[in-house]
Amino acid sequence: MKKIILLVLGLVLGFLIAEILRRPTMQRLTTLEAKEARSKARYAQYDREWQKEFANMPFDDRMDYELFEAGLKRDGWIGDGDEETN
């Protein structure tokens, strides 16, 4: 009977210690996920502002930019990772 009680007590103590050791890792993960979500929101806002500014550009400036970007891609430019590469 004592062995069973000690076994159960050991298991409970093991689970408690495991949770105590796991908690800081989970808090760091939550913090990193929140930071990543804020950066994605910020970059999405930057992209929306750029698209609005790009739409307001004169046609010649837009075409110059498009040609410039096409030249970069042709020469092996690696994008920022947000857009799909063709």
N, C-alpha and C positions, 0 to 999 in steps of 0.2 A: 504494500500500500504506500509506503514512504517513497519507494522508487517511482511510482506513478505520479505522485504529488511533485516530487523533485523534477521529473521529466516535464510535466505541464508547466511548472514554474520556470524551468529553463527555457522552454519554448516561448512563453510569454515574454520573458526577459530578452530573449534573442530578437523577437519582433519589435520590442520597444527600442532596443539599441539600433536595429536596422532602420527604423523610422527616424530616429534622432540623427543618424548619419545621412539619410536620404533627403531630409528637409532642406538643408542649405543648397544642395544641388538643384532641387526643384525651384527654389527661390531664384537662383541665378538664371535658370532656364526661363522662368517667367519674365524676369527683367530683360533678358536678351530678346525674347519674343516681342515684348512691348516696344523695345527700342527699334527693332526691325519694322514693326508695324508703323511706327512714327516716321521712319525714313521712307518707307514705301508711300505713305500718304503725302509726305513733303515732295518727293520726286514726281508723284502723280500731279500735284498742284503745279510744279514747275513745268511739266509737260503740257498741262492745260493752258498755262500762261503763254508758253512758246507757240502752241498751235493757234491761239488767238492772235498773237503778234504776227505770226507767219501769214495768217489769213488776211491781215490788214496791210501787208506789204504790197508794193506795186508789183505788177506782173513780171517786169524785168528782173527785179531783185529776187523774186521767188524762183524764177528759172535759173538765175545765176547760182543761187544756193543749191538747187536741185542738181545742177551740173557739177558743182563743187563736190557735193556728197557722193554723186555717182562716180566721180573720178577717184575719190578716196576709197570707195568700196572696190573699184576695179584694181587699185594698187595694193589691195590686201589690208585695208583698214579694218580693224576689229572694233566693232561697236561697243556701246556701253553695257550690252547684255540684256537690255530691256526689250529690244525689238528682235524679231526673227530675222536671221540672215538667210538670204536666198542664194 
